[in-house]
Amino acid sequence: MNKGGPAGGIGGGPGSGPTAAAAAAAAQKQKTLLQRVEGDISNIVDNFSHLVNVARVNDPPVRNSQEAFMMEMRAARMVQAADSLLKLVSELKQTAIFSGFASLNDHVDQRVVEFNQLAEKTDRMLSRIGEEAAASLKELESHYSSSTQKNIDGEEP
């Protein structure tokens, strides 16, 4: 009686995992994000090492003001790189949250389509069974009405 329909391939059918294009896009995005992380971290390290090198105290006042300006500039660059890393972390969190919802929504949509197809198939089968039952009942009624058993049953009080 079980004729295996669209629901027979649960968990293994096409569309149950990411497509090749989606996987390639995800790999490219991951590569880009890793490059941003590496760039921001190297920027922070470079600016910190320059900041430490410039932090020496010297006697000439002009030299000290130049070094103070360099320190402020390096510190500002470190803050910008750290801010960029924080934005990247926020973007990663949002991507993880929303991509999870997107794939979940895609899976739900796919299952809705499968169940709608299964419901239509079931409705067709039920209507066919109903028609066959009605035809069989009609045939049985015609046999009964023309049979001798009806005449015998009809004569009894």
GROMACS elastic network, one bead per residue, 0.5 to 0.9 nm:
[ bonds ]
;  ai    aj funct       b0    kb
    2     5     6  0.86202   500
    4     7     6  0.72374   500
    4     8     6  0.53774   500
    4     9     6  0.87925   500
    5     8     6  0.54883   500
    5     9     6  0.82658   500
    5   118     6  0.72404   500
    5   121     6  0.89871   500
    6     9     6  0.65770   500
    6    10     6  0.83200   500
    6   114     6  0.62154   500
    6   115     6  0.82532   500
    6   117     6  0.78270   500
    6   118     6  0.70583   500
    7    10     6  0.57787   500
    7   111     6  0.87296   500
    7   114     6  0.68217   500
    7   115     6  0.77424   500
    7   118     6  0.77934   500
    8    13     6  0.89297   500
    9    12     6  0.55709   500
    9    13     6  0.53493   500
    9    14     6  0.89666   500
   10    13     6  0.65115   500
   10    16     6  0.82944   500
   11    14     6  0.89461   500
   11    16     6  0.60201   500
   11    17     6  0.86904   500
   12    15     6  0.84547   500
   12    16     6  0.62264   500
   12    17     6  0.84255   500
   13    16     6  0.57783   500
   13    17     6  0.85824   500
   14    17     6  0.73813   500
   14    19     6  0.87647   500
   15    18     6  0.66975   500
   15    19     6  0.69216   500
   15   107     6  0.81222   500
   15   110     6  0.80315   500
   16    19     6  0.88265   500
   16   107     6  0.72890   500
   16   110     6  0.87897   500
   18    21     6  0.80726   500
   18    22     6  0.59422   500
   18    23     6  0.61421   500
   18   103     6  0.84225   500
   19    22     6  0.51939   500
   19    23     6  0.61450   500
   19    24     6  0.85907   500
   20    23     6  0.50549   500
   20    24     6  0.61025   500
   20    25     6  0.85689   500
   21    24     6  0.50815   500
   21    25     6  0.61221   500
   21    26     6  0.85429   500
   22    25     6  0.50474   500
   22    26     6  0.60629   500
   22    27     6  0.85439   500
   23    26     6  0.50465   500
   23    27     6  0.61192   500
   23    28     6  0.86045   500
   24    27     6  0.50651   500
   24    28     6  0.61642   500
   24    29     6  0.85805   500
   25    28     6  0.51010   500
   25    29     6  0.61166   500
   25    30     6  0.85323   500
   26    29     6  0.50696   500
   26    30     6  0.60649   500
   26    31     6  0.85680   500
   27    30     6  0.50450   500
   27    31     6  0.61590   500
   27    32     6  0.86518   500
   28    31     6  0.50568   500
   28    32     6  0.62052   500
   28    33     6  0.86220   500
   29    32     6  0.50671   500
   29    33     6  0.61187   500
   29    34     6  0.85595   500
   30    33     6  0.50977   500
   30    34     6  0.61003   500
   30    35     6  0.85722   500
   31    34     6  0.51600   500
   31    35     6  0.62196   500
   31    36     6  0.86998   500
   32    35     6  0.51083   500
   32    36     6  0.62789   500
   32    37     6  0.87201   500
   33    36     6  0.50232   500
   33    37     6  0.62004   500
   33    38     6  0.86290   500
   33    88     6  0.76547   500
   33    92     6  0.85622   500
   34    37     6  0.50172   500
   34    38     6  0.61163   500
   34    39     6  0.84924   500
   35    38     6  0.51193   500
   35    39     6  0.60305   500
   35    40     6  0.85310   500
   36    39     6  0.50876   500
   36    40     6  0.60597   500
   36    41     6  0.85047   500
   36    84     6  0.86306   500
   36    85     6  0.81649   500
   36    88     6  0.80379   500
   37    40     6  0.52251   500
   37    41     6  0.60570   500
   37    42     6  0.84654   500
   37    84     6  0.87267   500
   37    85     6  0.66869   500
   37    88     6  0.77523   500
   38    41     6  0.52543   500
   38    42     6  0.60146   500
   38    43     6  0.84138   500
   39    42     6  0.52504   500
   39    43     6  0.60198   500
   39    44     6  0.86665   500
   39    81     6  0.85981   500
   40    44     6  0.62419   500
   40    45     6  0.87107   500
   40    78     6  0.88243   500
   40    80     6  0.88208   500
   40    81     6  0.51556   500
   40    82     6  0.71790   500
   40    84     6  0.69463   500
   40    85     6  0.64811   500
   41    44     6  0.50904   500
   41    45     6  0.62224   500
   41    46     6  0.85680   500
   41    81     6  0.73039   500
   41    82     6  0.80348   500
   41    85     6  0.79904   500
   42    45     6  0.50692   500
   42    46     6  0.59789   500
   42    47     6  0.84320   500
   43    46     6  0.52203   500
   43    47     6  0.60445   500
   43    48     6  0.84314   500
   43    77     6  0.78107   500
   43    78     6  0.70253   500
   43    81     6  0.64424   500
   44    47     6  0.52690   500
   44    48     6  0.60080   500
   44    49     6  0.85984   500
   44    74     6  0.89891   500
   44    77     6  0.75325   500
   44    79     6  0.81291   500
   44    80     6  0.87811   500
   44    81     6  0.60359   500
   44    82     6  0.71563   500
   45    48     6  0.51023   500
   45    49     6  0.61513   500
   45    50     6  0.86049   500
   45    78     6  0.82115   500
   46    49     6  0.52297   500
   46    50     6  0.62094   500
   46    51     6  0.84886   500
   46    74     6  0.89305   500
   46    78     6  0.87736   500
   47    50     6  0.50476   500
   47    51     6  0.59279   500
   47    52     6  0.86012   500
   47    73     6  0.89482   500
   47    74     6  0.52520   500
   47    75     6  0.71338   500
   47    77     6  0.68395   500
   47    78     6  0.60614   500
   48    52     6  0.61962   500
   48    53     6  0.85877   500
   48    74     6  0.71416   500
   48    75     6  0.75273   500
   48    78     6  0.71256   500
   49    52     6  0.51608   500
   49    53     6  0.62379   500
   49    54     6  0.86854   500
   50    54     6  0.60838   500
   50    55     6  0.84901   500
   50    70     6  0.86857   500
   50    71     6  0.80545   500
   50    74     6  0.70816   500
   51    54     6  0.52230   500
   51    55     6  0.60989   500
   51    70     6  0.75601   500
   51    71     6  0.53794   500
   51    72     6  0.84948   500
   51    73     6  0.88442   500
   51    74     6  0.59086   500
   51    75     6  0.71009   500
   52    55     6  0.51277   500
   52    56     6  0.76116   500
   52    71     6  0.83761   500
   53    56     6  0.65485   500
   54    57     6  0.83795   500
   54    67     6  0.57335   500
   54    68     6  0.79662   500
   54    70     6  0.70311   500
   54    71     6  0.64596   500
   55    67     6  0.69745   500
   55    68     6  0.77950   500
   55    71     6  0.70026   500
   56    64     6  0.86930   500
   56    67     6  0.81946   500
   57    64     6  0.69029   500
   57    67     6  0.86338   500
   58    61     6  0.77836   500
   58    63     6  0.69295   500
   58    64     6  0.62520   500
   59    62     6  0.88490   500
   59    63     6  0.77006   500
   59    64     6  0.74383   500
   60    63     6  0.53984   500
   60    64     6  0.64898   500
   61    64     6  0.50184   500
   61    65     6  0.63191   500
   61    66     6  0.86776   500
   62    65     6  0.52429   500
   62    66     6  0.62696   500
   62    67     6  0.85988   500
   63    66     6  0.50992   500
   63    67     6  0.61082   500
   63    68     6  0.85365   500
   64    67     6  0.50100   500
   64    68     6  0.60164   500
   64    69     6  0.85729   500
   65    69     6  0.61639   500
   65    70     6  0.85657   500
   66    69     6  0.51091   500
   66    70     6  0.62080   500
   66    71     6  0.85848   500
   67    71     6  0.60308   500
   67    72     6  0.85616   500
   68    72     6  0.61923   500
   68    73     6  0.85725   500
   69    72     6  0.51010   500
   69    73     6  0.61421   500
   69    74     6  0.86129   500
   70    73     6  0.50138   500
   70    74     6  0.60769   500
   70    75     6  0.84305   500
   71    74     6  0.51399   500
   71    75     6  0.59711   500
   71    76     6  0.84572   500
   72    75     6  0.50524   500
   72    76     6  0.60304   500
   72    77     6  0.85892   500
   73    76     6  0.51044   500
   73    77     6  0.62667   500
   73    78     6  0.86860   500
   74    77     6  0.50536   500
   74    78     6  0.61980   500
   74    79     6  0.86533   500
   75    78     6  0.50044   500
   75    79     6  0.62203   500
   75    80     6  0.86472   500
   76    79     6  0.50483   500
   76    80     6  0.62185   500
   76    81     6  0.86743   500
   77    80     6  0.50042   500
   77    81     6  0.61833   500
   77    82     6  0.85534   500
   78    81     6  0.50964   500
   78    82     6  0.60815   500
   78    83     6  0.84576   500
   79    82     6  0.50383   500
   79    83     6  0.59823   500
   79    84     6  0.84761   500
   80    84     6  0.60986   500
   80    85     6  0.86448   500
   81    85     6  0.62691   500
   81    86     6  0.86925   500
   82    85     6  0.50056   500
   82    86     6  0.62479   500
   82    87     6  0.86572   500
   83    86     6  0.50230   500
   83    87     6  0.62073   500
   83    88     6  0.85332   500
   84    87     6  0.50973   500
   84    88     6  0.61338   500
   84    89     6  0.86833   500
   85    89     6  0.61872   500
   85    90     6  0.85964   500
   86    89     6  0.50838   500
   86    90     6  0.62299   500
   86    91     6  0.85860   500
   87    90     6  0.50104   500
   87    91     6  0.60882   500
   87    92     6  0.85528   500
   88    92     6  0.60911   500
   88    93     6  0.85868   500
   89    92     6  0.50220   500
   89    93     6  0.62084   500
   89    94     6  0.86506   500
   90    93     6  0.51098   500
   90    94     6  0.62339   500
   90    95     6  0.85412   500
   91    94     6  0.51022   500
   91    95     6  0.59948   500
   91    96     6  0.84974   500
   92    96     6  0.60384   500
   92    97     6  0.85268   500
   93    96     6  0.51272   500
   93    97     6  0.61543   500
   93    98     6  0.85402   500
   94    97     6  0.50874   500
   94    98     6  0.58929   500
   94    99     6  0.80933   500
   95    98     6  0.52681   500
   95    99     6  0.55426   500
   95   100     6  0.80316   500
   96    99     6  0.54156   500
   96   100     6  0.60059   500
   96   101     6  0.86676   500
   97   100     6  0.53001   500
   97   101     6  0.64408   500
   97   102     6  0.87675   500
   98   102     6  0.59778   500
   98   103     6  0.85516   500
   99   103     6  0.60716   500
   99   104     6  0.83049   500
  100   103     6  0.53722   500
  100   104     6  0.60478   500
  100   105     6  0.85218   500
  101   105     6  0.59239   500
  101   106     6  0.84547   500
  102   105     6  0.50445   500
  102   106     6  0.60949   500
  102   107     6  0.85514   500
  103   107     6  0.60996   500
  103   108     6  0.85276   500
  104   107     6  0.50947   500
  104   108     6  0.61426   500
  104   109     6  0.85888   500
  105   109     6  0.60511   500
  105   110     6  0.84875   500
  106   109     6  0.50821   500
  106   110     6  0.61159   500
  106   111     6  0.86093   500
  107   110     6  0.50368   500
  107   111     6  0.61695   500
  107   112     6  0.85878   500
  108   111     6  0.50765   500
  108   112     6  0.61038   500
  108   113     6  0.86741   500
  109   112     6  0.50301   500
  109   113     6  0.63027   500
  109   114     6  0.86739   500
  110   113     6  0.52293   500
  110   114     6  0.62984   500
  110   115     6  0.87064   500
  111   115     6  0.60477   500
  111   116     6  0.84476   500
  112   115     6  0.51426   500
  112   116     6  0.60083   500
  112   117     6  0.85627   500
  113   116     6  0.50830   500
  113   117     6  0.62121   500
  113   118     6  0.85880   500
  114   117     6  0.51912   500
  114   118     6  0.61994   500
  114   119     6  0.86188   500
  115   119     6  0.59756   500
  115   120     6  0.85419   500
  116   120     6  0.61929   500
  116   121     6  0.85847   500
  117   120     6  0.51378   500
  117   121     6  0.61953   500
  117   122     6  0.85669   500
  118   121     6  0.50474   500
  118   122     6  0.60750   500
  118   123     6  0.85587   500
  119   123     6  0.60643   500
  119   124     6  0.86097   500
  120   123     6  0.50277   500
  120   124     6  0.62066   500
  120   125     6  0.85707   500
  121   124     6  0.51758   500
  121   125     6  0.61769   500
  121   126     6  0.86160   500
  122   125     6  0.50151   500
  122   126     6  0.60503   500
  122   127     6  0.85498   500
  123   126     6  0.50940   500
  123   127     6  0.61221   500
  123   128     6  0.85484   500
  124   127     6  0.51906   500
  124   128     6  0.61389   500
  124   129     6  0.85846   500
  125   128     6  0.50920   500
  125   129     6  0.61116   500
  125   130     6  0.85281   500
  126   129     6  0.50183   500
  126   130     6  0.60284   500
  126   131     6  0.85470   500
  127   131     6  0.61259   500
  127   132     6  0.85558   500
  128   131     6  0.50894   500
  128   132     6  0.61215   500
  128   133     6  0.85239   500
  129   132     6  0.50424   500
  129   133     6  0.60221   500
  129   134     6  0.85175   500
  130   133     6  0.50437   500
  130   134     6  0.60816   500
  130   135     6  0.85736   500
  131   134     6  0.50615   500
  131   135     6  0.61401   500
  131   136     6  0.85396   500
  132   135     6  0.51023   500
  132   136     6  0.60712   500
  132   137     6  0.84781   500
  133   136     6  0.50650   500
  133   137     6  0.59826   500
  133   138     6  0.84786   500
  134   137     6  0.50491   500
  134   138     6  0.60679   500
  134   139     6  0.85311   500
  135   138     6  0.50716   500
  135   139     6  0.61173   500
  135   140     6  0.85680   500
  136   139     6  0.50108   500
  136   140     6  0.60730   500
  136   141     6  0.85242   500
  137   140     6  0.50104   500
  137   141     6  0.60608   500
  137   142     6  0.85766   500
  138   141     6  0.50694   500
  138   142     6  0.62192   500
  138   143     6  0.86530   500
  139   142     6  0.51463   500
  139   143     6  0.62286   500
  139   144     6  0.85637   500
  140   143     6  0.50622   500
  140   144     6  0.60069   500
  140   145     6  0.85000   500
  141   144     6  0.50053   500
  141   145     6  0.60006   500
  141   146     6  0.85590   500
  142   145     6  0.51274   500
  142   146     6  0.62201   500
  142   147     6  0.84798   500
  143   146     6  0.52703   500
  143   147     6  0.59290   500
  144   147     6  0.50640   500
  144   148     6  0.80928   500
  144   149     6  0.72781   500
  144   150     6  0.63059   500
  145   148     6  0.83262   500
  145   149     6  0.85456   500
  145   150     6  0.61374   500
  145   151     6  0.84332   500
  146   149     6  0.85921   500
  146   150     6  0.74083   500
  146   151     6  0.86291   500
  147   150     6  0.57819   500
  147   151     6  0.72337   500
  148   151     6  0.51032   500
  148   152     6  0.63149   500
  148   153     6  0.86049   500
  149   152     6  0.50517   500
  149   153     6  0.60067   500
  149   154     6  0.83285   500
  150   154     6  0.57578   500
  150   155     6  0.85588   500
  151   155     6  0.63437   500
  152   155     6  0.54326   500
  152   156     6  0.68931   500
  153   156     6  0.56171   500
  153   157     6  0.85631   500
  154   157     6  0.76633   500
